[in-house]
Amino acid sequence: MDYELTAKVFKALGDPKRVQIVDMLSCGEMCACDLLERFNFTQPTLSHHMKVLINAGIVQTRKKGTWHNYSLNEENMKFLSNLIQNLIQNTEECRCHTIEKSDCSCSNESKETCDAINQ
């Protein structure tokens, strides 16, 4: 798993406005002017949000005249969906399979305290 790329994607989705933009784009391509109508921010702010989403590979852009049309990057969205599935499941690629596990030794604690700490 590429942890740097994963963190970049999650960071891009860490803003509620960007999550709303992704949700809106799930219905299909939208012009920047249509996106702007639905938010209470300026065009430069929209450009910033779109730049973050594009750099994370979530959104792609197509210029049409003076406007930009945005859509989800379908291939990367499938990758993101698989990434989330792999992140929450115990698969062969899971990092836990490469980490040596040690025994818990709670020599100075009672068994009940040790069990409570390890839960």
PDB file as gemmi writes it, atoms N, CA and C in Angstrom:
CRYST1    1.000    1.000    1.000  90.00  90.00  90.00 P 1                      
ATOM      1  N   MET A   1       0.846  -1.177   0.000  1.00  0.00           N  
ATOM      2  CA  MET A   1       0.000   0.000   0.000  1.00  0.00           C  
ATOM      3  C   MET A   1       0.889   1.237   0.000  1.00  0.00           C  
ATOM      4  N   ASP A   2       0.522   2.193  -0.793  1.00  0.00           N  
ATOM      5  CA  ASP A   2       1.254   3.458  -0.861  1.00  0.00           C  
ATOM      6  C   ASP A   2       0.666   4.397   0.192  1.00  0.00           C  
ATOM      7  N   TYR A   3       1.311   4.480   1.351  1.00  0.00           N  
ATOM      8  CA  TYR A   3       0.788   5.269   2.466  1.00  0.00           C  
ATOM      9  C   TYR A   3       0.818   6.765   2.176  1.00  0.00           C  
ATOM     10  N   GLU A   4       1.797   7.225   1.427  1.00  0.00           N  
ATOM     11  CA  GLU A   4       1.877   8.649   1.081  1.00  0.00           C  
ATOM     12  C   GLU A   4       0.686   9.052   0.210  1.00  0.00           C  
ATOM     13  N   LEU A   5       0.419   8.258  -0.819  1.00  0.00           N  
ATOM     14  CA  LEU A   5      -0.707   8.542  -1.704  1.00  0.00           C  
ATOM     15  C   LEU A   5      -2.023   8.438  -0.941  1.00  0.00           C  
ATOM     16  N   THR A   6      -2.140   7.435  -0.110  1.00  0.00           N  
ATOM     17  CA  THR A   6      -3.357   7.256   0.682  1.00  0.00           C  
ATOM     18  C   THR A   6      -3.606   8.462   1.569  1.00  0.00           C  
ATOM     19  N   ALA A   7      -2.567   8.941   2.243  1.00  0.00           N  
ATOM     20  CA  ALA A   7      -2.709  10.110   3.110  1.00  0.00           C  
ATOM     21  C   ALA A   7      -3.080  11.346   2.294  1.00  0.00           C  
ATOM     22  N   LYS A   8      -2.521  11.477   1.106  1.00  0.00           N  
ATOM     23  CA  LYS A   8      -2.816  12.624   0.242  1.00  0.00           C  
ATOM     24  C   LYS A   8      -4.300  12.627  -0.154  1.00  0.00           C  
ATOM     25  N   VAL A   9      -4.822  11.463  -0.484  1.00  0.00           N  
ATOM     26  CA  VAL A   9      -6.230  11.350  -0.859  1.00  0.00           C  
ATOM     27  C   VAL A   9      -7.126  11.682   0.330  1.00  0.00           C  
ATOM     28  N   PHE A  10      -6.821  11.110   1.483  1.00  0.00           N  
ATOM     29  CA  PHE A  10      -7.641  11.378   2.666  1.00  0.00           C  
ATOM     30  C   PHE A  10      -7.540  12.838   3.099  1.00  0.00           C  
ATOM     31  N   LYS A  11      -6.370  13.427   2.938  1.00  0.00           N  
ATOM     32  CA  LYS A  11      -6.215  14.844   3.278  1.00  0.00           C  
ATOM     33  C   LYS A  11      -7.076  15.698   2.348  1.00  0.00           C  
ATOM     34  N   ALA A  12      -7.092  15.350   1.063  1.00  0.00           N  
ATOM     35  CA  ALA A  12      -7.931  16.088   0.109  1.00  0.00           C  
ATOM     36  C   ALA A  12      -9.400  15.983   0.475  1.00  0.00           C  
ATOM     37  N   LEU A  13      -9.800  14.846   1.000  1.00  0.00           N  
ATOM     38  CA  LEU A  13     -11.194  14.642   1.385  1.00  0.00           C  
ATOM     39  C   LEU A  13     -11.465  15.087   2.817  1.00  0.00           C  
ATOM     40  N   GLY A  14     -10.476  15.695   3.458  1.00  0.00           N  
ATOM     41  CA  GLY A  14     -10.615  16.138   4.840  1.00  0.00           C  
ATOM     42  C   GLY A  14     -11.346  17.465   4.996  1.00  0.00           C  
ATOM     43  N   ASP A  15     -11.765  18.033   3.908  1.00  0.00           N  
ATOM     44  CA  ASP A  15     -12.504  19.300   3.950  1.00  0.00           C  
ATOM     45  C   ASP A  15     -13.948  19.028   3.520  1.00  0.00           C  
ATOM     46  N   PRO A  16     -14.931  19.454   4.328  1.00  0.00           N  
ATOM     47  CA  PRO A  16     -16.334  19.164   3.997  1.00  0.00           C  
ATOM     48  C   PRO A  16     -16.776  19.723   2.642  1.00  0.00           C  
ATOM     49  N   LYS A  17     -16.248  20.859   2.248  1.00  0.00           N  
ATOM     50  CA  LYS A  17     -16.624  21.433   0.945  1.00  0.00           C  
ATOM     51  C   LYS A  17     -16.115  20.548  -0.189  1.00  0.00           C  
ATOM     52  N   ARG A  18     -14.926  20.006  -0.044  1.00  0.00           N  
ATOM     53  CA  ARG A  18     -14.392  19.130  -1.090  1.00  0.00           C  
ATOM     54  C   ARG A  18     -15.174  17.820  -1.155  1.00  0.00           C  
ATOM     55  N   VAL A  19     -15.612  17.333  -0.011  1.00  0.00           N  
ATOM     56  CA  VAL A  19     -16.448  16.125  -0.016  1.00  0.00           C  
ATOM     57  C   VAL A  19     -17.770  16.417  -0.721  1.00  0.00           C  
ATOM     58  N   GLN A  20     -18.337  17.604  -0.485  1.00  0.00           N  
ATOM     59  CA  GLN A  20     -19.569  17.996  -1.183  1.00  0.00           C  
ATOM     60  C   GLN A  20     -19.335  18.079  -2.690  1.00  0.00           C  
ATOM     61  N   ILE A  21     -18.207  18.621  -3.091  1.00  0.00           N  
ATOM     62  CA  ILE A  21     -17.881  18.720  -4.518  1.00  0.00           C  
ATOM     63  C   ILE A  21     -17.797  17.324  -5.125  1.00  0.00           C  
ATOM     64  N   VAL A  22     -17.125  16.404  -4.451  1.00  0.00           N  
ATOM     65  CA  VAL A  22     -17.021  15.033  -4.952  1.00  0.00           C  
ATOM     66  C   VAL A  22     -18.413  14.409  -5.059  1.00  0.00           C  
ATOM     67  N   ASP A  23     -19.238  14.630  -4.062  1.00  0.00           N  
ATOM     68  CA  ASP A  23     -20.606  14.104  -4.078  1.00  0.00           C  
ATOM     69  C   ASP A  23     -21.376  14.665  -5.275  1.00  0.00           C  
ATOM     70  N   MET A  24     -21.241  15.953  -5.528  1.00  0.00           N  
ATOM     71  CA  MET A  24     -21.926  16.575  -6.657  1.00  0.00           C  
ATOM     72  C   MET A  24     -21.421  16.012  -7.987  1.00  0.00           C  
ATOM     73  N   LEU A  25     -20.125  15.787  -8.074  1.00  0.00           N  
ATOM     74  CA  LEU A  25     -19.545  15.272  -9.314  1.00  0.00           C  
ATOM     75  C   LEU A  25     -19.875  13.801  -9.534  1.00  0.00           C  
ATOM     76  N   SER A  26     -20.345  13.126  -8.502  1.00  0.00           N  
ATOM     77  CA  SER A  26     -20.730  11.720  -8.671  1.00  0.00           C  
ATOM     78  C   SER A  26     -21.931  11.592  -9.613  1.00  0.00           C  
ATOM     79  N   CYS A  27     -22.657  12.693  -9.822  1.00  0.00           N  
ATOM     80  CA  CYS A  27     -23.795  12.708 -10.745  1.00  0.00           C  
ATOM     81  C   CYS A  27     -23.361  13.000 -12.180  1.00  0.00           C  
ATOM     82  N   GLY A  28     -22.106  13.363 -12.367  1.00  0.00           N  
ATOM     83  CA  GLY A  28     -21.598  13.644 -13.706  1.00  0.00           C  
ATOM     84  C   GLY A  28     -20.812  14.934 -13.750  1.00  0.00           C  
ATOM     85  N   GLU A  29     -20.281  15.221 -14.925  1.00  0.00           N  
ATOM     86  CA  GLU A  29     -19.441  16.397 -15.133  1.00  0.00           C  
ATOM     87  C   GLU A  29     -20.217  17.677 -14.842  1.00  0.00           C  
ATOM     88  N   MET A  30     -19.508  18.641 -14.236  1.00  0.00           N  
ATOM     89  CA  MET A  30     -20.110  19.939 -13.940  1.00  0.00           C  
ATOM     90  C   MET A  30     -19.136  21.047 -14.290  1.00  0.00           C  
ATOM     91  N   CYS A  31     -19.691  22.144 -14.756  1.00  0.00           N  
ATOM     92  CA  CYS A  31     -18.922  23.340 -15.055  1.00  0.00           C  
ATOM     93  C   CYS A  31     -18.606  24.067 -13.744  1.00  0.00           C  
ATOM     94  N   ALA A  32     -17.474  24.752 -13.716  1.00  0.00           N  
ATOM     95  CA  ALA A  32     -17.096  25.524 -12.529  1.00  0.00           C  
ATOM     96  C   ALA A  32     -18.185  26.513 -12.155  1.00  0.00           C  
ATOM     97  N   CYS A  33     -18.829  27.116 -13.153  1.00  0.00           N  
ATOM     98  CA  CYS A  33     -19.882  28.098 -12.860  1.00  0.00           C  
ATOM     99  C   CYS A  33     -21.053  27.447 -12.127  1.00  0.00           C  
ATOM    100  N   ASP A  34     -21.382  26.200 -12.481  1.00  0.00           N  
ATOM    101  CA  ASP A  34     -22.464  25.491 -11.785  1.00  0.00           C  
ATOM    102  C   ASP A  34     -22.072  25.135 -10.356  1.00  0.00           C  
ATOM    103  N   LEU A  35     -20.821  24.766 -10.161  1.00  0.00           N  
ATOM    104  CA  LEU A  35     -20.345  24.477  -8.805  1.00  0.00           C  
ATOM    105  C   LEU A  35     -20.375  25.741  -7.943  1.00  0.00           C  
ATOM    106  N   LEU A  36     -19.940  26.852  -8.519  1.00  0.00           N  
ATOM    107  CA  LEU A  36     -19.905  28.111  -7.780  1.00  0.00           C  
ATOM    108  C   LEU A  36     -21.287  28.539  -7.296  1.00  0.00           C  
ATOM    109  N   GLU A  37     -22.316  28.262  -8.079  1.00  0.00           N  
ATOM    110  CA  GLU A  37     -23.683  28.637  -7.701  1.00  0.00           C  
ATOM    111  C   GLU A  37     -24.138  27.946  -6.428  1.00  0.00           C  
ATOM    112  N   ARG A  38     -23.563  26.816  -6.113  1.00  0.00           N  
ATOM    113  CA  ARG A  38     -24.017  26.016  -4.976  1.00  0.00           C  
ATOM    114  C   ARG A  38     -23.222  26.260  -3.695  1.00  0.00           C  
ATOM    115  N   PHE A  39     -22.205  27.119  -3.779  1.00  0.00           N  
ATOM    116  CA  PHE A  39     -21.376  27.400  -2.613  1.00  0.00           C  
ATOM    117  C   PHE A  39     -21.306  28.902  -2.373  1.00  0.00           C  
ATOM    118  N   ASN A  40     -21.042  29.246  -1.140  1.00  0.00           N  
ATOM    119  CA  ASN A  40     -20.901  30.657  -0.773  1.00  0.00           C  
ATOM    120  C   ASN A  40     -19.415  30.998  -0.659  1.00  0.00           C  
ATOM    121  N   PHE A  41     -18.687  30.789  -1.761  1.00  0.00           N  
ATOM    122  CA  PHE A  41     -17.293  31.206  -1.802  1.00  0.00           C  
ATOM    123  C   PHE A  41     -16.939  31.692  -3.201  1.00  0.00           C  
ATOM    124  N   THR A  42     -15.764  32.261  -3.311  1.00  0.00           N  
ATOM    125  CA  THR A  42     -15.343  32.910  -4.555  1.00  0.00           C  
ATOM    126  C   THR A  42     -14.745  31.912  -5.541  1.00  0.00           C  
ATOM    127  N   GLN A  43     -14.550  32.375  -6.750  1.00  0.00           N  
ATOM    128  CA  GLN A  43     -13.936  31.541  -7.785  1.00  0.00           C  
ATOM    129  C   GLN A  43     -12.522  31.116  -7.406  1.00  0.00           C  
ATOM    130  N   PRO A  44     -11.689  32.012  -6.819  1.00  0.00           N  
ATOM    131  CA  PRO A  44     -10.361  31.556  -6.405  1.00  0.00           C  
ATOM    132  C   PRO A  44     -10.417  30.448  -5.337  1.00  0.00           C  
ATOM    133  N   THR A  45     -11.405  30.510  -4.459  1.00  0.00           N  
ATOM    134  CA  THR A  45     -11.547  29.457  -3.444  1.00  0.00           C  
ATOM    135  C   THR A  45     -11.927  28.140  -4.104  1.00  0.00           C  
ATOM    136  N   LEU A  46     -12.851  28.196  -5.071  1.00  0.00           N  
ATOM    137  CA  LEU A  46     -13.204  26.980  -5.815  1.00  0.00           C  
ATOM    138  C   LEU A  46     -11.973  26.434  -6.529  1.00  0.00           C  
ATOM    139  N   SER A  47     -11.196  27.313  -7.147  1.00  0.00           N  
ATOM    140  CA  SER A  47      -9.976  26.870  -7.842  1.00  0.00           C  
ATOM    141  C   SER A  47      -9.024  26.161  -6.890  1.00  0.00           C  
ATOM    142  N   HIS A  48      -8.901  26.680  -5.676  1.00  0.00           N  
ATOM    143  CA  HIS A  48      -8.034  26.041  -4.679  1.00  0.00           C  
ATOM    144  C   HIS A  48      -8.537  24.634  -4.356  1.00  0.00           C  
ATOM    145  N   HIS A  49      -9.840  24.508  -4.074  1.00  0.00           N  
ATOM    146  CA  HIS A  49     -10.411  23.195  -3.752  1.00  0.00           C  
ATOM    147  C   HIS A  49     -10.221  22.221  -4.912  1.00  0.00           C  
ATOM    148  N   MET A  50     -10.438  22.718  -6.133  1.00  0.00           N  
ATOM    149  CA  MET A  50     -10.310  21.843  -7.287  1.00  0.00           C  
ATOM    150  C   MET A  50      -8.854  21.427  -7.503  1.00  0.00           C  
ATOM    151  N   LYS A  51      -7.928  22.331  -7.253  1.00  0.00           N  
ATOM    152  CA  LYS A  51      -6.505  21.999  -7.386  1.00  0.00           C  
ATOM    153  C   LYS A  51      -6.121  20.879  -6.419  1.00  0.00           C  
ATOM    154  N   VAL A  52      -6.614  20.958  -5.193  1.00  0.00           N  
ATOM    155  CA  VAL A  52      -6.326  19.911  -4.201  1.00  0.00           C  
ATOM    156  C   VAL A  52      -6.900  18.568  -4.667  1.00  0.00           C  
ATOM    157  N   LEU A  53      -8.145  18.585  -5.147  1.00  0.00           N  
ATOM    158  CA  LEU A  53      -8.784  17.346  -5.606  1.00  0.00           C  
ATOM    159  C   LEU A  53      -8.102  16.780  -6.855  1.00  0.00           C  
ATOM    160  N   ILE A  54      -7.678  17.658  -7.739  1.00  0.00           N  
ATOM    161  CA  ILE A  54      -6.978  17.214  -8.953  1.00  0.00           C  
ATOM    162  C   ILE A  54      -5.605  16.636  -8.599  1.00  0.00           C  
ATOM    163  N   ASN A  55      -4.874  17.309  -7.719  1.00  0.00           N  
ATOM    164  CA  ASN A  55      -3.553  16.827  -7.312  1.00  0.00           C  
ATOM    165  C   ASN A  55      -3.617  15.483  -6.591  1.00  0.00           C  
ATOM    166  N   ALA A  56      -4.735  15.224  -5.928  1.00  0.00           N  
ATOM    167  CA  ALA A  56      -4.914  13.935  -5.256  1.00  0.00           C  
ATOM    168  C   ALA A  56      -5.415  12.864  -6.225  1.00  0.00           C  
ATOM    169  N   GLY A  57      -5.714  13.256  -7.466  1.00  0.00           N  
ATOM    170  CA  GLY A  57      -6.168  12.296  -8.471  1.00  0.00           C  
ATOM    171  C   GLY A  57      -7.641  11.948  -8.368  1.00  0.00           C  
ATOM    172  N   ILE A  58      -8.392  12.705  -7.601  1.00  0.00           N  
ATOM    173  CA  ILE A  58      -9.810  12.417  -7.402  1.00  0.00           C  
ATOM    174  C   ILE A  58     -10.652  13.006  -8.531  1.00  0.00           C  
ATOM    175  N   VAL A  59     -10.274  14.191  -8.994  1.00  0.00           N  
ATOM    176  CA  VAL A  59     -11.040  14.933 -10.000  1.00  0.00           C  
ATOM    177  C   VAL A  59     -10.146  15.183 -11.210  1.00  0.00           C  
ATOM    178  N   GLN A  60     -10.768  15.248 -12.373  1.00  0.00           N  
ATOM    179  CA  GLN A  60     -10.071  15.633 -13.595  1.00  0.00           C  
ATOM    180  C   GLN A  60     -10.800  16.821 -14.203  1.00  0.00           C  
ATOM    181  N   THR A  61     -10.102  17.571 -15.025  1.00  0.00           N  
ATOM    182  CA  THR A  61     -10.666  18.785 -15.603  1.00  0.00           C  
ATOM    183  C   THR A  61     -10.565  18.759 -17.119  1.00  0.00           C  
ATOM    184  N   ARG A  62     -11.515  19.448 -17.739  1.00  0.00           N  
ATOM    185  CA  ARG A  62     -11.546  19.588 -19.188  1.00  0.00           C  
ATOM    186  C   ARG A  62     -11.948  21.025 -19.468  1.00  0.00           C  
ATOM    187  N   LYS A  63     -11.106  21.723 -20.208  1.00  0.00           N  
ATOM    188  CA  LYS A  63     -11.392  23.126 -20.507  1.00  0.00           C  
ATOM    189  C   LYS A  63     -12.330  23.213 -21.703  1.00  0.00           C  
ATOM    190  N   LYS A  64     -13.379  24.038 -21.545  1.00  0.00           N  
ATOM    191  CA  LYS A  64     -14.354  24.255 -22.619  1.00  0.00           C  
ATOM    192  C   LYS A  64     -14.587  25.751 -22.716  1.00  0.00           C  
ATOM    193  N   GLY A  65     -13.975  26.373 -23.712  1.00  0.00           N  
ATOM    194  CA  GLY A  65     -14.058  27.833 -23.822  1.00  0.00           C  
ATOM    195  C   GLY A  65     -13.284  28.471 -22.678  1.00  0.00           C  
ATOM    196  N   THR A  66     -13.946  29.357 -21.957  1.00  0.00           N  
ATOM    197  CA  THR A  66     -13.290  30.021 -20.821  1.00  0.00           C  
ATOM    198  C   THR A  66     -13.529  29.293 -19.509  1.00  0.00           C  
ATOM    199  N   TRP A  67     -14.400  28.269 -19.518  1.00  0.00           N  
ATOM    200  CA  TRP A  67     -14.743  27.554 -18.287  1.00  0.00           C  
ATOM    201  C   TRP A  67     -14.045  26.207 -18.216  1.00  0.00           C  
ATOM    202  N   HIS A  68     -13.930  25.715 -17.010  1.00  0.00           N  
ATOM    203  CA  HIS A  68     -13.415  24.375 -16.779  1.00  0.00           C  
ATOM    204  C   HIS A  68     -14.582  23.479 -16.379  1.00  0.00           C  
ATOM    205  N   ASN A  69     -14.617  22.301 -16.960  1.00  0.00           N  
ATOM    206  CA  ASN A  69     -15.583  21.292 -16.561  1.00  0.00           C  
ATOM    207  C   ASN A  69     -14.848  20.248 -15.744  1.00  0.00           C  
ATOM    208  N   TYR A  70     -15.470  19.845 -14.652  1.00  0.00           N  
ATOM    209  CA  TYR A  70     -14.848  18.897 -13.734  1.00  0.00           C  
ATOM    210  C   TYR A  70     -15.652  17.609 -13.680  1.00  0.00           C  
ATOM    211  N   SER A  71     -14.930  16.516 -13.514  1.00  0.00           N  
ATOM    212  CA  SER A  71     -15.570  15.213 -13.339  1.00  0.00           C  
ATOM    213  C   SER A  71     -14.684  14.359 -12.440  1.00  0.00           C  
ATOM    214  N   LEU A  72     -15.296  13.325 -11.899  1.00  0.00           N  
ATOM    215  CA  LEU A  72     -14.515  12.401 -11.083  1.00  0.00           C  
ATOM    216  C   LEU A  72     -13.602  11.581 -11.987  1.00  0.00           C  
ATOM    217  N   ASN A  73     -12.419  11.285 -11.496  1.00  0.00           N  
ATOM    218  CA  ASN A  73     -11.502  10.404 -12.194  1.00  0.00           C  
ATOM    219  C   ASN A  73     -11.940   8.978 -11.852  1.00  0.00           C  
ATOM    220  N   GLU A  74     -12.730   8.385 -12.736  1.00  0.00           N  
ATOM    221  CA  GLU A  74     -13.372   7.090 -12.457  1.00  0.00           C  
ATOM    222  C   GLU A  74     -12.360   6.001 -12.077  1.00  0.00           C  
ATOM    223  N   GLU A  75     -11.257   5.951 -12.798  1.00  0.00           N  
ATOM    224  CA  GLU A  75     -10.244   4.927 -12.519  1.00  0.00           C  
ATOM    225  C   GLU A  75      -9.694   5.081 -11.103  1.00  0.00           C  
ATOM    226  N   ASN A  76      -9.378   6.315 -10.733  1.00  0.00           N  
ATOM    227  CA  ASN A  76      -8.842   6.543  -9.391  1.00  0.00           C  
ATOM    228  C   ASN A  76      -9.906   6.378  -8.310  1.00  0.00           C  
ATOM    229  N   MET A  77     -11.172   6.623  -8.640  1.00  0.00           N  
ATOM    230  CA  MET A  77     -12.235   6.410  -7.661  1.00  0.00           C  
ATOM    231  C   MET A  77     -12.399   4.920  -7.376  1.00  0.00           C  
ATOM    232  N   LYS A  78     -12.226   4.087  -8.398  1.00  0.00           N  
ATOM    233  CA  LYS A  78     -12.256   2.632  -8.185  1.00  0.00           C  
ATOM    234  C   LYS A  78     -11.077   2.216  -7.315  1.00  0.00           C  
ATOM    235  N   PHE A  79      -9.908   2.824  -7.583  1.00  0.00           N  
ATOM    236  CA  PHE A  79      -8.725   2.552  -6.771  1.00  0.00           C  
ATOM    237  C   PHE A  79      -8.987   2.942  -5.318  1.00  0.00           C  
ATOM    238  N   LEU A  80      -9.604   4.114  -5.117  1.00  0.00           N  
ATOM    239  CA  LEU A  80      -9.912   4.589  -3.766  1.00  0.00           C  
ATOM    240  C   LEU A  80     -10.866   3.639  -3.062  1.00  0.00           C  
ATOM    241  N   SER A  81     -11.870   3.179  -3.771  1.00  0.00           N  
ATOM    242  CA  SER A  81     -12.822   2.229  -3.194  1.00  0.00           C  
ATOM    243  C   SER A  81     -12.108   0.946  -2.765  1.00  0.00           C  
ATOM    244  N   ASN A  82     -11.237   0.431  -3.631  1.00  0.00           N  
ATOM    245  CA  ASN A  82     -10.468  -0.775  -3.293  1.00  0.00           C  
ATOM    246  C   ASN A  82      -9.510  -0.504  -2.141  1.00  0.00           C  
ATOM    247  N   LEU A  83      -8.925   0.688  -2.137  1.00  0.00           N  
ATOM    248  CA  LEU A  83      -7.995   1.058  -1.080  1.00  0.00           C  
ATOM    249  C   LEU A  83      -8.680   1.017   0.281  1.00  0.00           C  
ATOM    250  N   ILE A  84      -9.866   1.571   0.355  1.00  0.00           N  
ATOM    251  CA  ILE A  84     -10.609   1.577   1.618  1.00  0.00           C  
ATOM    252  C   ILE A  84     -10.944   0.151   2.027  1.00  0.00           C  
ATOM    253  N   GLN A  85     -11.368  -0.671   1.073  1.00  0.00           N  
ATOM    254  CA  GLN A  85     -11.666  -2.067   1.390  1.00  0.00           C  
ATOM    255  C   GLN A  85     -10.427  -2.781   1.927  1.00  0.00           C  
ATOM    256  N   ASN A  86      -9.276  -2.561   1.273  1.00  0.00           N  
ATOM    257  CA  ASN A  86      -8.041  -3.209   1.720  1.00  0.00           C  
ATOM    258  C   ASN A  86      -7.580  -2.680   3.072  1.00  0.00           C  
ATOM    259  N   LEU A  87      -7.850  -1.418   3.325  1.00  0.00           N  
ATOM    260  CA  LEU A  87      -7.420  -0.804   4.576  1.00  0.00           C  
ATOM    261  C   LEU A  87      -8.161  -1.384   5.780  1.00  0.00           C  
ATOM    262  N   ILE A  88      -9.397  -1.795   5.578  1.00  0.00           N  
ATOM    263  CA  ILE A  88     -10.203  -2.265   6.708  1.00  0.00           C  
ATOM    264  C   ILE A  88     -10.318  -3.786   6.778  1.00  0.00           C  
ATOM    265  N   GLN A  89      -9.676  -4.486   5.859  1.00  0.00           N  
ATOM    266  CA  GLN A  89      -9.724  -5.942   5.864  1.00  0.00           C  
ATOM    267  C   GLN A  89      -8.339  -6.530   6.076  1.00  0.00           C  
ATOM    268  N   ASN A  90      -8.313  -7.702   6.629  1.00  0.00           N  
ATOM    269  CA  ASN A  90      -7.066  -8.420   6.831  1.00  0.00           C  
ATOM    270  C   ASN A  90      -6.757  -9.197   5.557  1.00  0.00           C  
ATOM    271  N   THR A  91      -5.924  -8.599   4.693  1.00  0.00           N  
ATOM    272  CA  THR A  91      -5.535  -9.247   3.451  1.00  0.00           C  
ATOM    273  C   THR A  91      -4.055  -9.612   3.516  1.00  0.00           C  
ATOM    274  N   GLU A  92      -3.589 -10.322   2.503  1.00  0.00           N  
ATOM    275  CA  GLU A  92      -2.175 -10.703   2.445  1.00  0.00           C  
ATOM    276  C   GLU A  92      -1.262  -9.485   2.408  1.00  0.00           C  
ATOM    277  N   GLU A  93      -1.743  -8.377   1.823  1.00  0.00           N  
ATOM    278  CA  GLU A  93      -0.940  -7.161   1.714  1.00  0.00           C  
ATOM    279  C   GLU A  93      -0.914  -6.348   3.009  1.00  0.00           C  
ATOM    280  N   CYS A  94      -1.693  -6.756   3.987  1.00  0.00           N  
ATOM    281  CA  CYS A  94      -1.798  -6.002   5.235  1.00  0.00           C  
ATOM    282  C   CYS A  94      -0.443  -5.903   5.941  1.00  0.00           C  
ATOM    283  N   ARG A  95      -0.148  -4.725   6.416  1.00  0.00           N  
ATOM    284  CA  ARG A  95       1.118  -4.462   7.094  1.00  0.00           C  
ATOM    285  C   ARG A  95       1.295  -5.330   8.327  1.00  0.00           C  
ATOM    286  N   CYS A  96       0.203  -5.722   8.940  1.00  0.00           N  
ATOM    287  CA  CYS A  96       0.304  -6.524  10.164  1.00  0.00           C  
ATOM    288  C   CYS A  96       1.026  -7.849   9.931  1.00  0.00           C  
ATOM    289  N   HIS A  97       1.055  -8.316   8.688  1.00  0.00           N  
ATOM    290  CA  HIS A  97       1.733  -9.582   8.382  1.00  0.00           C  
ATOM    291  C   HIS A  97       3.252  -9.437   8.337  1.00  0.00           C  
ATOM    292  N   THR A  98       3.748  -8.205   8.309  1.00  0.00           N  
ATOM    293  CA  THR A  98       5.195  -7.991   8.254  1.00  0.00           C  
ATOM    294  C   THR A  98       5.763  -7.513   9.592  1.00  0.00           C  
ATOM    295  N   ILE A  99       4.896  -7.335  10.563  1.00  0.00           N  
ATOM    296  CA  ILE A  99       5.332  -6.847  11.871  1.00  0.00           C  
ATOM    297  C   ILE A  99       5.450  -8.025  12.827  1.00  0.00           C  
ATOM    298  N   GLU A 100       6.603  -8.124  13.456  1.00  0.00           N  
ATOM    299  CA  GLU A 100       6.796  -9.181  14.436  1.00  0.00           C  
ATOM    300  C   GLU A 100       6.041  -8.812  15.705  1.00  0.00           C  
ATOM    301  N   LYS A 101       5.210  -9.728  16.145  1.00  0.00           N  
ATOM    302  CA  LYS A 101       4.415  -9.467  17.339  1.00  0.00           C  
ATOM    303  C   LYS A 101       5.163  -9.976  18.565  1.00  0.00           C  
ATOM    304  N   SER A 102       5.066  -9.202  19.621  1.00  0.00           N  
ATOM    305  CA  SER A 102       5.733  -9.601  20.856  1.00  0.00           C  
ATOM    306  C   SER A 102       4.693  -9.986  21.890  1.00  0.00           C  
ATOM    307  N   ASP A 103       5.165 -10.729  22.895  1.00  0.00           N  
ATOM    308  CA  ASP A 103       4.273 -11.101  23.982  1.00  0.00           C  
ATOM    309  C   ASP A 103       4.108  -9.919  24.915  1.00  0.00           C  
ATOM    310  N   CYS A 104       2.930  -9.784  25.426  1.00  0.00           N  
ATOM    311  CA  CYS A 104       2.674  -8.734  26.414  1.00  0.00           C  
ATOM    312  C   CYS A 104       3.177  -9.248  27.754  1.00  0.00           C  
ATOM    313  N   SER A 105       4.040  -8.475  28.345  1.00  0.00           N  
ATOM    314  CA  SER A 105       4.494  -8.883  29.670  1.00  0.00           C  
ATOM    315  C   SER A 105       4.135  -7.781  30.650  1.00  0.00           C  
ATOM    316  N   CYS A 106       3.239  -8.092  31.478  1.00  0.00           N  
ATOM    317  CA  CYS A 106       2.787  -7.139  32.493  1.00  0.00           C  
ATOM    318  C   CYS A 106       3.289  -7.655  33.840  1.00  0.00           C  
ATOM    319  N   SER A 107       4.592  -7.671  33.964  1.00  0.00           N  
ATOM    320  CA  SER A 107       5.189  -8.285  35.144  1.00  0.00           C  
ATOM    321  C   SER A 107       4.790  -7.603  36.447  1.00  0.00           C  
ATOM    322  N   ASN A 108       4.593  -6.282  36.422  1.00  0.00           N  
ATOM    323  CA  ASN A 108       4.260  -5.574  37.657  1.00  0.00           C  
ATOM    324  C   ASN A 108       2.768  -5.333  37.829  1.00  0.00           C  
ATOM    325  N   GLU A 109       1.971  -5.845  36.935  1.00  0.00           N  
ATOM    326  CA  GLU A 109       0.530  -5.600  36.972  1.00  0.00           C  
ATOM    327  C   GLU A 109      -0.214  -6.906  37.237  1.00  0.00           C  
ATOM    328  N   SER A 110      -1.403  -6.770  37.748  1.00  0.00           N  
ATOM    329  CA  SER A 110      -2.237  -7.956  37.906  1.00  0.00           C  
ATOM    330  C   SER A 110      -2.748  -8.380  36.534  1.00  0.00           C  
ATOM    331  N   LYS A 111      -3.165  -9.619  36.398  1.00  0.00           N  
ATOM    332  CA  LYS A 111      -3.671 -10.115  35.126  1.00  0.00           C  
ATOM    333  C   LYS A 111      -4.865  -9.296  34.658  1.00  0.00           C  
ATOM    334  N   GLU A 112      -5.746  -8.889  35.564  1.00  0.00           N  
ATOM    335  CA  GLU A 112      -6.924  -8.100  35.182  1.00  0.00           C  
ATOM    336  C   GLU A 112      -6.508  -6.745  34.620  1.00  0.00           C  
ATOM    337  N   THR A 113      -5.524  -6.096  35.237  1.00  0.00           N  
ATOM    338  CA  THR A 113      -5.047  -4.803  34.759  1.00  0.00           C  
ATOM    339  C   THR A 113      -4.391  -4.956  33.401  1.00  0.00           C  
ATOM    340  N   CYS A 114      -3.582  -6.004  33.238  1.00  0.00           N  
ATOM    341  CA  CYS A 114      -2.916  -6.256  31.969  1.00  0.00           C  
ATOM    342  C   CYS A 114      -3.938  -6.497  30.862  1.00  0.00           C  
ATOM    343  N   ASP A 115      -4.954  -7.318  31.162  1.00  0.00           N  
ATOM    344  CA  ASP A 115      -5.996  -7.592  30.173  1.00  0.00           C  
ATOM    345  C   ASP A 115      -6.752  -6.311  29.810  1.00  0.00           C  
ATOM    346  N   ALA A 116      -7.008  -5.449  30.779  1.00  0.00           N  
ATOM    347  CA  ALA A 116      -7.728  -4.199  30.527  1.00  0.00           C  
ATOM    348  C   ALA A 116      -6.884  -3.263  29.648  1.00  0.00           C  
ATOM    349  N   ILE A 117      -5.582  -3.215  29.878  1.00  0.00           N  
ATOM    350  CA  ILE A 117      -4.688  -2.366  29.078  1.00  0.00           C  
ATOM    351  C   ILE A 117      -4.653  -2.852  27.636  1.00  0.00           C  
ATOM    352  N   ASN A 118      -4.672  -4.147  27.424  1.00  0.00           N  
ATOM    353  CA  ASN A 118      -4.540  -4.713  26.087  1.00  0.00           C  
ATOM    354  C   ASN A 118      -5.840  -4.734  25.287  1.00  0.00           C  
ATOM    355  N   GLN A 119      -6.914  -4.306  25.858  1.00  0.00           N  
ATOM    356  CA  GLN A 119      -8.197  -4.329  25.118  1.00  0.00           C  
ATOM    357  C   GLN A 119      -8.361  -3.137  24.255  1.00  0.00           C  
TER     358      GLN A 119                                                      
END                                                                             
